[in-house]
Amino acid sequence: MTAESLRGKVALIGIAESDLGLVAPGLTHFDLVGQATARACRDAGISKDEIDGFFCASSYLPFATLDMAEYLGIRPRYSDSSNMGGSSFVSHLLHAAAAIEAGLCTTALIAYGSTQRSDGGRLVSPTKLLPWEDAYRPRYPVSMYALAASRHMHEYGTTREQLAEVAVAARAWAQLNPKAFTYGKGPLTAEEILSSQMISYPLTSKDCCLVTDGGGAVILTSAERARERHAKPAYLLGAGEAHWHRSMSQMPDLTTTAAADSGRRAFEMAGLKPSDVDVVEVYDAFTINTILFLEDLGFCGKGEGGAFVSGGRIAPGGELAVNTNGGGLSYCHPGMYGIFLIIEAVRQLRGEAGERQQADTRVALVNGNGGVLSSQATALLGTEETLG
């Protein structure tokens, strides 16, 4: 089995979110996974008893697949609890594809849930800093992303106004998504972002992601079974993962992420290039993320990201549809966001995204991020027309 041999062999047939926003007290992160899983099974047209592969990551549970499978009442014959932070679920797409193709399971569930907002906004990923970082008392993780933003501004002339353009676009998309936490709250202006509370220079509170509750579930099976079960399956065309560091002080270059590797691997497996992509869903925990990932994934040159996102280019009606659900900045962000990238990408490929639907969407890219720009996982998903 090679990466290229997996192209188009596995399809996504079920997707769903749990209730989002502020959903507890009364509900636990287990309950949110249960909600999302039940809804994804209905979407896929299957019983949960058909699930025999389980992929789960959690910051609450050291034995995520064991605890969550017990709660869900499933007995998988293949399990994977690989945890690379928020990128885990995009990584799980590749792992699930390999397991299905190898005959280790037939129907795989990827799931996640968190009650971060109801828990008072506490980090779902407690981290002990290295001694040489801890001495400077950074505010984890925002200070680390602020370092990347500052370095990008220093090296390439990126401006705070260009960072703000990312949040402005995300809010505009969220106004087209009734499930978004900020839906109905109106547009966000660059002036509001620049004048909001400074958290860690150059990032203000509006440059930072939301803190919400939420869960998600994705169900995959072989392409052959998918055609029997679902009218519009989305196919995994390519995927790749990479990590170069864990701690920010060990990041080789503050302006370049491992998405340069994960993206290259995903494009090579899919036999595609950035110009083939119709919709882009990237992990926007902070405004600098979107700029870095668009550069590293090849949508613009290194150092050109600030100019690239300006002038509404990634907003509704712009040249490139980016984070069409509103992203982590304006839709939801329950600690780990990666699974929601997949859900929105599939909706776009199916033509089920309502007002924010992009015409003739055939290829969608998702890029998950974990830690402090530490782990990257990229996947390319497509409609049946892309399989030829």
Order of alpha helices (4+ residues) and beta strands (2+ residues): beta-alpha-beta-alpha-beta-alpha-beta-alpha-alpha-alpha-alpha-beta-beta-beta-alpha-beta-alpha-beta-alpha-alpha-beta-alpha-alpha-beta-beta
